[in-house]
Amino acid sequence: MRLLARDGKLPRWLRGLAAIGLAPIPGPVDEIVLLIVAAILWLGYREQLRAAWRTAA
């Protein structure tokens, strides 16, 4: 997710949500935000998601 949060190809609002999800917020808030970002990435930005997976591997 850190790679995607820094990716300039994604919209700024989506990168902002990813950054909020990576923040150490107590409770389930950050996990819920990460799930929402993951769903948006899976539905609309699959190529960027695959590229981040390849880079992370």
Backbone hydrogen bonds, N-H to C=O, Kabsch-Sander energy under -0.5 kcal/mol:
donor,donor_aa,acceptor,acceptor_aa,energy
5,A,1,M,-2.2
6,R,2,R,-1.0
7,D,4,L,-0.7
10,L,7,D,-0.9
15,R,11,P,-2.1
16,G,12,R,-2.3
17,L,13,W,-2.0
18,A,14,L,-2.2
19,A,15,R,-2.1
20,I,16,G,-2.1
21,G,17,L,-2.3
22,L,18,A,-1.4
23,A,19,A,-0.8
23,A,20,I,-0.7
25,I,23,A,-2.3
32,I,28,P,-2.2
33,V,29,V,-2.3
34,L,30,D,-2.2
35,L,31,E,-2.0
36,I,32,I,-2.2
37,V,33,V,-2.5
38,A,34,L,-2.5
39,A,35,L,-2.2
40,I,36,I,-2.2
41,L,37,V,-2.7
42,W,38,A,-2.5
43,L,39,A,-2.2
44,G,40,I,-2.6
45,Y,40,I,-0.5
45,Y,41,L,-1.8
49,L,45,Y,-1.9
50,R,46,R,-2.7
51,A,47,E,-2.3
52,A,48,Q,-2.1
53,W,49,L,-2.1
54,R,50,R,-2.5
55,T,51,A,-2.3
56,A,52,A,-2.4
57,A,53,W,-1.6
